[in-house]
Amino acid sequence: MNSFEYVRPATIAEAVAAGAAPGAAFLAGGTNLLDLLKGDLMRPTRLVDVTRLAELGRIERLPGGGVRIGALVRNADLAHDQPFASDFPAVAEALLSGASAQVRNAATVGGNLLQRTRCVWFYDVASACNRRAPGTGCDARGGEGRGDAVLGWSEACIATHPSDFCVPLVALDAVVEIAGPAGRREVPLDLFHRLPGDAPERDSVLAPGELVVAVRLPPEAAAFAAHARYLKLRERTSFAFAVVSAAAALRMEAGGIVAARIALGGVAAKPWRARAAEDVLAGARPDGTVFRRAAEAALADARPSGPDATRIELARRIVARALALAAAGTPARVPALPASPFAPIPGAAAHV
């Protein structure tokens, strides 16, 4: 059993100071951190419990229609917040497609952003993993190829980011608010997670002692509410991470696409914004042909990190399907099987 110090700060400033110590780790919902501790993947010398920082547990409406979500807001509470779900339905659907109801009741917004990869080689301490132990190698490179990245990977690491929540957030230009020893700063979520390069052990741009305090969605994101979907292909309907996923949001006028937002999950070490696909859709009429062209553009730079290229084709199909569902309109209710390609979806839009 690893011995560690337990600290419960009363303010964000105290939390940052405590978290800046070498070997410190922040504890919130614990749904990933405790697994890492039990698996001996992390051995912190200090746990900084931030769960009593009430100011991090609020959902705040911003002028113009944006929203600020405190880092300690529970996934379930955010997904079931009716004004939030109405304005950002793809985000709510992504949240409800993740994990299980029990985990969603415990997991936090900040923790979701910071969860580690679910690569099986990362979790197997007997295997070489540069993300877990820098410089040891990457046994995933010689594995069977399931769960491996097809975009942005390097020779050092081919793991993928597991979050559902982050995918529509990246598509909708979310911003992460951070407090640290040097003060406060903001980072676009699209730039928050790092690609592996030659330093895959660094998952994000956070510096030692920095704490995620909130995630903010801009007012412009709510303009996509009438045509926004999250779609997730997984090996089972409940409590499974995405094989591939896609968030698609369209702003439509007079039957045409004025603007599009697309991001993919399960394909890279970070949620992947597909701006080339968005450019294909701008000004187009929504139909299967243009959706397939957008899907091709989204995966134009993809290459398999092993012998199996199936994931690339699956990603193309999930993008095209998500776009078709978004064009049909946000359903009046979240499907009984959130984000599932097999859920029957009514075409009526709920937010027009």
KEDRENTOR-868336 format. One line per 2 residues: number of its first residue (from 1); their letters; for each residue x, y, z of C-alpha. Coordinates in steps of 0.2 Angstrom, whole numbers, plus 5000, padded with zeros to 4 digits. Each point is the difference from the previous one (the first is absolute). Last residue first. Layout:
BEGIN
NUM) a) X:Y:Z ~ ...
//
This chain:
BEGIN
352) vh) 4819:5129:4834 ~ 5004:4989:5015
350) aa) 4992:4983:5000 ~ 5002:4995:4982
348) ag) 4989:4986:4993 ~ 5009:4986:4992
346) pi) 4996:4986:5012 ~ 5015:4989:5004
344) pa) 4999:4981:5002 ~ 5016:4996:5009
342) fp) 5012:4988:4991 ~ 5014:5013:4997
340) sa) 5001:5003:5019 ~ 5003:5017:5006
338) pl) 4988:4998:5015 ~ 4990:4984:5000
336) ap) 4983:5006:5006 ~ 5002:5014:4988
334) vr) 5002:5018:5007 ~ 4983:5008:4998
332) ap) 4993:5012:4987 ~ 5013:4994:4988
330) tg) 5013:5012:4993 ~ 4996:5002:4981
328) aa) 5001:4990:4984 ~ 5017:5009:4996
326) al) 5007:4994:5016 ~ 4995:4982:4996
324) al) 5008:5001:4983 ~ 5016:5008:5007
322) ar) 5001:4986:5013 ~ 4999:4987:4987
320) av) 5013:5008:4989 ~ 5012:5001:5015
318) ir) 4997:4982:5005 ~ 5003:4994:4983
316) ra) 5017:5008:4998 ~ 5005:4995:5018
314) le) 4996:4982:4996 ~ 5010:5001:4984
312) ir) 5015:5006:5010 ~ 4998:4987:5014
310) ta) 5000:4986:4987 ~ 5018:5004:4995
308) dp) 5008:4985:5009 ~ 5019:4997:4998
306) gs) 5005:5012:5013 ~ 5001:5019:5003
304) pr) 4987:5002:4986 ~ 5001:5016:4991
302) ad) 4988:5015:5000 ~ 5004:5016:4991
300) al) 4984:5000:4989 ~ 4989:4994:5015
298) aa) 4990:5016:5002 ~ 5000:5004:4981
296) ea) 4993:4983:4996 ~ 4986:5003:5013
294) ar) 4996:5017:4992 ~ 4999:4991:4983
292) rf) 4989:4987:5007 ~ 4988:5014:5007
290) vt) 5000:5009:4984 ~ 4994:4985:4991
288) gd) 4987:4995:5013 ~ 4991:5016:5000
286) pr) 5000:5017:5008 ~ 5002:5015:4988
284) ag) 5017:5008:5001 ~ 5005:5017:5006
282) al) 5012:4994:5012 ~ 5001:4981:4999
280) vd) 5017:4997:4992 ~ 5008:5013:5012
278) ea) 4993:4991:5015 ~ 5009:4984:4993
276) ar) 5016:5009:5000 ~ 4997:5006:5017
274) ar) 4999:4982:5008 ~ 5004:5003:5018
272) wp) 5008:4985:5008 ~ 4997:4996:5018
270) ka) 5017:4996:5007 ~ 5012:4985:4999
268) av) 4992:4996:4983 ~ 4986:4990:4992
266) gg) 4988:4996:5014 ~ 4991:5016:4999
264) la) 4996:5011:4985 ~ 4995:5019:4998
262) ir) 4989:5009:4988 ~ 4992:5017:5000
260) aa) 4991:5007:4985 ~ 4994:5017:4994
258) vi) 4987:5007:4988 ~ 4993:4983:4994
256) gg) 4985:5002:4989 ~ 4982:4997:5002
254) ae) 4995:5018:5001 ~ 5012:5002:5015
252) mr) 5010:4987:5009 ~ 5013:5000:5013
250) la) 5007:4983:5002 ~ 5008:4990:5014
248) aa) 5009:4983:4998 ~ 5008:4990:5014
246) as) 5009:4984:4995 ~ 5005:4984:5008
244) vv) 5012:4985:4997 ~ 5003:4984:5010
242) af) 4992:5010:5014 ~ 5002:4995:5018
240) af) 4988:4988:5007 ~ 4988:5001:5015
238) st) 4984:4996:4991 ~ 4996:4996:4982
236) re) 5014:4987:4996 ~ 5014:5000:4988
234) rl) 4999:5019:4997 ~ 4995:5012:4986
232) kl) 4996:5017:5007 ~ 4989:5014:4992
230) yr) 4998:5017:5007 ~ 4987:5011:4992
228) ah) 4996:5019:4997 ~ 4988:5008:4988
226) aa) 4988:5011:5010 ~ 5013:5004:5013
224) fa) 5013:5007:4988 ~ 4998:5019:5005
222) aa) 5004:4994:5018 ~ 5018:4999:4996
220) ep) 5001:5018:4995 ~ 4997:5005:5018
218) pl) 5017:4993:5005 ~ 5002:4984:5010
216) rv) 5011:5001:5016 ~ 5008:4987:5009
214) av) 5005:5003:5018 ~ 5013:4999:5014
212) vl) 5013:4989:4992 ~ 5015:5000:5013
210) eg) 5018:5004:4997 ~ 5013:4994:5012
208) pa) 5012:4993:4988 ~ 4996:5007:4982
206) lv) 4984:4995:4991 ~ 5003:4999:4981
204) sd) 4992:4982:4999 ~ 5004:4982:4999
202) re) 5019:5002:5004 ~ 5007:4982:5001
200) pa) 4999:4999:4981 ~ 5016:5011:4998
198) dg) 5008:4995:4983 ~ 4984:5006:4991
196) pl) 4985:4995:5010 ~ 4987:5012:4994
194) rh) 4996:5012:5015 ~ 4983:5004:5007
192) fl) 4996:5018:5004 ~ 5001:5007:4982
190) dl) 4983:4996:4994 ~ 4994:5004:5018
188) pv) 5004:5018:4997 ~ 5012:5005:5014
186) er) 4996:5013:5014 ~ 5012:5007:5013
184) rg) 5000:5004:5018 ~ 5015:5003:5011
182) ap) 5018:4994:5000 ~ 4998:4987:5013
180) ga) 4984:4994:4991 ~ 4982:5002:4996
178) ie) 4993:4994:4983 ~ 4985:5004:4990
176) vv) 4997:4989:4985 ~ 4991:5006:4985
174) ad) 4987:4992:4989 ~ 5000:5003:4981
172) la) 4984:4990:4996 ~ 5009:4985:4991
170) vl) 5012:4999:5015 ~ 4986:4999:5012
168) pv) 4991:4987:4989 ~ 5015:4988:5002
166) cf) 5005:5004:5018 ~ 4984:4992:5007
164) ds) 5004:4983:4992 ~ 5017:4998:5008
162) ph) 5012:4986:4996 ~ 5015:5008:4993
160) ta) 5010:4988:4988 ~ 5016:4991:5002
158) ic) 5013:4998:4985 ~ 5016:5006:5010
156) ae) 5018:5002:4997 ~ 5000:4997:4981
154) sw) 4988:5014:4999 ~ 4981:5002:4999
152) gl) 4991:5015:4993 ~ 4986:4991:4991
150) va) 4996:4981:4999 ~ 5002:4996:5019
148) dg) 4999:4983:5006 ~ 4985:4992:5009
146) rg) 5002:4983:4993 ~ 5016:4998:4990
144) eg) 5005:4982:5005 ~ 5016:5005:5009
142) gr) 5017:5003:4993 ~ 4999:5019:5001
140) ad) 4990:4998:5017 ~ 5017:4995:5008
138) cg) 5005:5018:5000 ~ 5018:5003:5006
136) tg) 5008:5002:5017 ~ 5006:5018:4998
134) pa) 4986:5008:5010 ~ 4991:4989:5012
132) rr) 4981:5001:4999 ~ 4999:5009:4984
130) nc) 5015:4991:4993 ~ 4992:4984:5003
128) as) 5010:4983:5001 ~ 4988:4986:5007
126) av) 5001:4993:5018 ~ 4990:5014:5007
124) dy) 4985:4996:4989 ~ 4989:5015:5001
122) fw) 5010:5010:4986 ~ 5000:4984:4989
120) vc) 4981:4999:5002 ~ 4998:5018:4993
118) rt) 4987:5008:5011 ~ 5008:5017:4998
116) rq) 5001:5011:5016 ~ 4986:5011:5006
114) ll) 5003:5019:5000 ~ 4985:5007:4991
112) ng) 4988:4988:5009 ~ 5008:5005:5017
110) gv) 4996:5018:4997 ~ 4982:4996:4996
108) ta) 4998:4989:5015 ~ 4996:4981:5002
106) an) 4989:4994:5014 ~ 4983:5000:4994
104) rv) 5006:4996:4982 ~ 5009:4984:5008
102) qa) 4984:4994:5007 ~ 4990:5003:4984
100) sa) 5013:4991:4990 ~ 5015:5005:4989
98) gs) 4996:5012:4987 ~ 4985:5002:4988
96) ll) 4991:5012:5012 ~ 5015:5012:4999
94) ae) 5000:4999:4981 ~ 4981:5004:4999
92) av) 5002:5015:5012 ~ 5014:5007:4989
90) ap) 4990:4997:4984 ~ 4985:5009:5008
88) fd) 5009:5016:5004 ~ 4986:5013:5002
86) sa) 4986:4989:5005 ~ 5012:4988:5010
84) fp) 5006:5016:5010 ~ 4983:5007:5003
82) qd) 4994:4982:5006 ~ 5015:4996:5012
80) ha) 4999:4981:4998 ~ 5017:4998:4991
78) ld) 5008:5012:5012 ~ 4994:4992:5015
76) an) 5005:4983:4993 ~ 5018:5005:4996
74) rv) 5002:5008:5017 ~ 5005:5018:5002
72) la) 5017:5001:5008 ~ 5009:5009:4986
70) gi) 4987:5014:5000 ~ 4991:5002:4984
68) rv) 4998:5017:4992 ~ 4987:5003:4987
66) gg) 4997:5010:4985 ~ 4983:5008:4995
64) gp) 5004:5019:4997 ~ 5005:5003:5018
62) lr) 5006:4985:5009 ~ 4990:4986:5009
60) ei) 5009:4993:5015 ~ 5001:4981:5004
58) rg) 5008:4999:5017 ~ 5011:4987:5009
56) le) 5017:5009:5000 ~ 4994:5014:5012
54) al) 4996:4986:5013 ~ 5018:4995:5002
52) rt) 4997:4985:5011 ~ 5004:4987:4987
50) vd) 5018:5007:4998 ~ 5009:4985:5008
48) vl) 5019:5002:4998 ~ 5008:4983:5000
46) rt) 5018:5000:5005 ~ 5015:4988:4996
44) pr) 4992:4995:4984 ~ 5003:4982:4994
42) ml) 4991:4998:4984 ~ 4999:4984:4989
40) dg) 4999:4989:5015 ~ 4984:4993:4994
38) kl) 4991:5005:5016 ~ 5007:5018:4998
36) ld) 4995:5001:4982 ~ 4982:4993:5004
34) ll) 4999:5013:5013 ~ 5004:5014:4988
32) nt) 4987:4995:4987 ~ 4984:5001:5010
30) gg) 5008:5011:5013 ~ 4986:5013:5000
28) al) 5012:5014:5005 ~ 5018:4996:5006
26) fa) 5015:5011:4994 ~ 5017:4992:4999
24) ag) 5016:5005:5009 ~ 5017:4991:4996
22) pa) 5010:5016:5001 ~ 4991:5014:5009
20) ag) 4989:5012:4989 ~ 4984:4991:5005
18) aa) 5001:5007:5018 ~ 5002:5018:4993
16) va) 4987:4998:4987 ~ 4988:4993:5013
14) ea) 5003:5014:5012 ~ 4997:5013:4986
12) it) 4984:4991:4996 ~ 4994:5001:5017
10) ap) 4996:4988:5015 ~ 5013:4987:4997
8) rv) 4998:4982:5004 ~ 5018:4992:5001
6) ye) 5004:4981:5001 ~ 5018:4995:5001
4) fs) 5005:4984:4992 ~ 5006:4982:5003
2) nm) 4999:4988:4986 ~ 4993:4983:5005
//
